[in-house]
Amino acid sequence: MSGITCTQCQRENPEDALFCRFCNEPLGSQPSEQPLPDETTVDTAGSDQEPIPDWLAAIRDRKQKESPPVPNAEPAKDDSTLETVLSSLGGGKQKNNMLPISNEEGQPATSDARQAEWLSNIRSKISDGKPPDGEMPAVGGEAGQTLQQADEVEEIGEPVSASNINQPAAEAEDALDGLANTDKDDPMLQEGATIPECQPGLEVTIDETAEKIDSGQIEPKSGFPGKDAESRSDSEETGEMPVDLPGRHLRAGEQQSQSPELVDALEDIPGILPGQEIKYHPPRQTTAQSPSDSTTARISMFETTLLAEKEEHGSPLYKRSRSSFIVRWVIAALLLGLISLVQLSNAAPSRLPQSIPVEIVDFYTSISGVRAGANVLLILDYEPAYAGEVETAASAGIRLLADKQASFFTVSTSAHNLFLADKLLTAVNATGTDLEVPFLGTDRFTVLGYLPGGQSGMQGLLRDFKGSLPLGLNLSRTTDIPGLSTIHNLNSFDGILILTDNPDTARTWVEQIQPLLTSPQLWMVVSSQAVPLVRPYIRSGQIDGLIGGMYGAASFEQVLREPGPATQLWNGYYYALVFSLFIMATAGILNYLGFSILKTHRGESS
Amino acid sequence: MNPIDLVWAALGFVLSLLVFSYLIGDNPLFRLAVSLFTGVTAGYVADILLFQAIYPRLIYPLLGGTVTTSNAITHVITPLILSGLLFFLPTRKLAFLGRIPLALLLGAAGAFTISGAVLGTILPQAHATIELFAPGQMKENLPENLVIAAGTITTLMYFYFGARFEIGKPIRRPGWIEALAWMGRIFLFITLGAIFAGVYTTSVTALVERINAFWNIVTTLIR
């Protein structure tokens, strides 16, 4: 977006803005590198532009003939006196704030070259030390009057402040600007309309001008074209004299000559009439304007936090190199080959666990204490992906319970775990060929199905077991299942075995049912990843036994002295872990050495 | 091995190979296996929910005549109304009706979770930690008990995030808490390392179990 950059705050403003919308700095003093909009120019030569009215062309022709040749309106760089006088006339900064106008050739005027012909006359007059020979510009009488006032003031040598002068000068510029941007729909500009006569050489004094302004013959204008009410109120707050008050032309001693109505009207405006003091209202000291250091620091910290949150932090793109791809394949091939070789060798398990964890001993002790023909609730809450590990770990414990002629009832809080019940018993039967009683297809193994409701479902089992599970997996009533005839709630069971791979699931079961359990034993078989978070419940006595992963299963089989599935897989498991540790250690050492060598090379090169 | 078991075993073997193909990166074979698993799981779960949740708890009580006058409101009518209100959730004007059962569900779940955490974990674990220093048990395994107590306290201190704000100074916790938190961070490192080791061990176990099953199938076929 092309706009005007404020020289004060360096912010972008719309190209048609007169003042900076951020700091209220006038934007008219932009250098000429900002292209002026085409609407401000009147191109008489261009065929594609609107033709100017005849009367305006006549005015321009006459002015060109009557006016002496004016040197190029380049600012006198070495004439400091001229610049000083001009600044006192035009108000320096305010001169630059005037609207850009077009010159007679239709070229856009710049801040340095926009001086009109009459202004050049003033300059020549000042430089020559005499009034200019030329007349006032052939424009509306109001602008001519104001500039003539300036001449008059200078001739009579009265002390005139810049504020008294620059306003009429601005009015003249404004009038010229209005002339250059005439509306073609103005009835005064229509063909055949009467053109008002110019009034060259109009001689008025400043007092007469003031009287005309006061009587309404001349409409006073603001010093800054477009200056709005807000800026005025700002100037009032800071104690400055408003520049566009009706009585600003009055000076001390002249008030007596004014009409009583005018005096009465000005009485209410502070600082206008002599003897009145300008009331200065200092800015109120509030906490918002002068925050304490602590508040400032907190604000700064808050803004910093907001900025940090707004920053986008893209996820780093990680692209594997070809070498890492090859290394990964090599490691995978070695691991698969090693495990296959070990498992195919059918070698006797070596390096079985020698130190039996406490929770394994507790598990064995607890199950050993269960009566024969006990009712055991199996809770299957593990994902199918972890079935291999969990079933391997649970196999020895289930076989031990089966040896005690226990009846199993399975429940799952996960809808897709129901088929795992049959698979579990199949796995147990496949490994435990010496089981005295086959379980599949008998009343001693009942799949009760899915338990909906999550935590509330667990609580429901504590209150009303068969009410929480009205139908079994085959849609038969649980009240009709013979094995459940003595089961009323969870406390009716002799033991509860929870199989899970998720530590959160294990924790939830313990939290919901353990505090209300009275007689049943609570055991858990979990995967290796859940062991660190479940073991504290063993220490606190909330769980009566725990088998964790392959290590726990192999340990339990060691306790039972009956090799099971864990013992069969132990060699592959053990050597795979040893190989993994070797790879990790080697990779760590190589990584450290590589970075050290790279660091050394960088140090040498730098 | 009967033919049906052989077919299922062969199918499982092929699907295992498809999953293993992720070693070479994401590929259509891996996506096929994952999509197949997702689709089968979704269909299976829908079937289970229909016959294990909706039918036994909503339809069966009505058809089976287990509903009596006394429990009709609690067992059938109330669940039926609340379930029906869930259908208003997608609507714009009546969605507030659907939020009623959701609010009940969330409130009940929150109540169960909080009460379970307090009664099932916080109080028993705190009691177990304190009990380590009971007069009778203090002499047994004193170093282990000290480590457990230190780990519990310092880990809790690590999650203490209160700090005093002073101008010109970095926001830090009090010095003694900072020291304890530094020790707690070590225990956290050890715990997270143990969890990572457990996850890796689980993966190795699954790999070993799958390879063993594969070779069992192969050797069975050869025989």
Boltz contact constraints between the chains, C-beta under 6 A:
constraints:
  - contact:
      token1: [A, 293]
      token2: [B, 167]
      max_distance: 6.0
  - contact:
      token1: [A, 294]
      token2: [B, 167]
      max_distance: 6.0
  - contact:
      token1: [A, 297]
      token2: [B, 167]
      max_distance: 6.0
  - contact:
      token1: [A, 332]
      token2: [B, 23]
      max_distance: 6.0
  - contact:
      token1: [A, 339]
      token2: [B, 208]
      max_distance: 6.0
  - contact:
      token1: [A, 339]
      token2: [B, 211]
      max_distance: 6.0
  - contact:
      token1: [A, 340]
      token2: [B, 211]
      max_distance: 6.0
  - contact:
      token1: [A, 343]
      token2: [B, 212]
      max_distance: 6.0
  - contact:
      token1: [A, 343]
      token2: [B, 215]
      max_distance: 6.0
  - contact:
      token1: [A, 344]
      token2: [B, 215]
      max_distance: 6.0
  - contact:
      token1: [A, 388]
      token2: [B, 206]
      max_distance: 6.0
  - contact:
      token1: [A, 388]
      token2: [B, 209]
      max_distance: 6.0
  - contact:
      token1: [A, 389]
      token2: [B, 202]
      max_distance: 6.0
  - contact:
      token1: [A, 389]
      token2: [B, 205]
      max_distance: 6.0
  - contact:
      token1: [A, 389]
      token2: [B, 206]
      max_distance: 6.0
  - contact:
      token1: [A, 415]
      token2: [B, 45]
      max_distance: 6.0
  - contact:
      token1: [A, 415]
      token2: [B, 48]
      max_distance: 6.0
  - contact:
      token1: [A, 415]
      token2: [B, 49]
      max_distance: 6.0
  - contact:
      token1: [A, 416]
      token2: [B, 41]
      max_distance: 6.0
  - contact:
      token1: [A, 416]
      token2: [B, 44]
      max_distance: 6.0
  - contact:
      token1: [A, 416]
      token2: [B, 45]
      max_distance: 6.0
  - contact:
      token1: [A, 449]
      token2: [B, 52]
      max_distance: 6.0
  - contact:
      token1: [A, 450]
      token2: [B, 48]
      max_distance: 6.0
  - contact:
      token1: [A, 450]
      token2: [B, 52]
      max_distance: 6.0
  - contact:
      token1: [A, 452]
      token2: [B, 53]
      max_distance: 6.0
  - contact:
      token1: [A, 455]
      token2: [B, 112]
      max_distance: 6.0
  - contact:
      token1: [A, 470]
      token2: [B, 56]
      max_distance: 6.0
  - contact:
      token1: [A, 471]
      token2: [B, 56]
      max_distance: 6.0
  - contact:
      token1: [A, 510]
      token2: [B, 120]
      max_distance: 6.0
  - contact:
      token1: [A, 511]
      token2: [B, 116]
      max_distance: 6.0
  - contact:
      token1: [A, 511]
      token2: [B, 120]
      max_distance: 6.0
  - contact:
      token1: [A, 511]
      token2: [B, 121]
      max_distance: 6.0
  - contact:
      token1: [A, 512]
      token2: [B, 116]
      max_distance: 6.0
  - contact:
      token1: [A, 514]
      token2: [B, 120]
      max_distance: 6.0
  - contact:
      token1: [A, 515]
      token2: [B, 119]
      max_distance: 6.0
  - contact:
      token1: [A, 515]
      token2: [B, 120]
      max_distance: 6.0
  - contact:
      token1: [A, 527]
      token2: [B, 202]
      max_distance: 6.0
  - contact:
      token1: [A, 528]
      token2: [B, 198]
      max_distance: 6.0
  - contact:
      token1: [A, 528]
      token2: [B, 201]
      max_distance: 6.0
  - contact:
      token1: [A, 528]
      token2: [B, 202]
      max_distance: 6.0
  - contact:
      token1: [A, 529]
      token2: [B, 198]
      max_distance: 6.0
  - contact:
      token1: [A, 529]
      token2: [B, 199]
      max_distance: 6.0
  - contact:
      token1: [A, 529]
      token2: [B, 202]
      max_distance: 6.0
  - contact:
      token1: [A, 531]
      token2: [B, 198]
      max_distance: 6.0
  - contact:
      token1: [A, 532]
      token2: [B, 194]
      max_distance: 6.0
  - contact:
      token1: [A, 532]
      token2: [B, 195]
      max_distance: 6.0
  - contact:
      token1: [A, 539]
      token2: [B, 128]
      max_distance: 6.0
  - contact:
      token1: [A, 540]
      token2: [B, 124]
      max_distance: 6.0
  - contact:
      token1: [A, 540]
      token2: [B, 125]
      max_distance: 6.0
  - contact:
      token1: [A, 540]
      token2: [B, 128]
      max_distance: 6.0
  - contact:
      token1: [A, 542]
      token2: [B, 124]
      max_distance: 6.0
  - contact:
      token1: [A, 550]
      token2: [B, 205]
      max_distance: 6.0
  - contact:
      token1: [A, 569]
      token2: [B, 208]
      max_distance: 6.0
  - contact:
      token1: [A, 569]
      token2: [B, 212]
      max_distance: 6.0
  - contact:
      token1: [A, 572]
      token2: [B, 208]
      max_distance: 6.0
  - contact:
      token1: [A, 573]
      token2: [B, 208]
      max_distance: 6.0
  - contact:
      token1: [A, 576]
      token2: [B, 204]
      max_distance: 6.0
  - contact:
      token1: [A, 576]
      token2: [B, 208]
      max_distance: 6.0
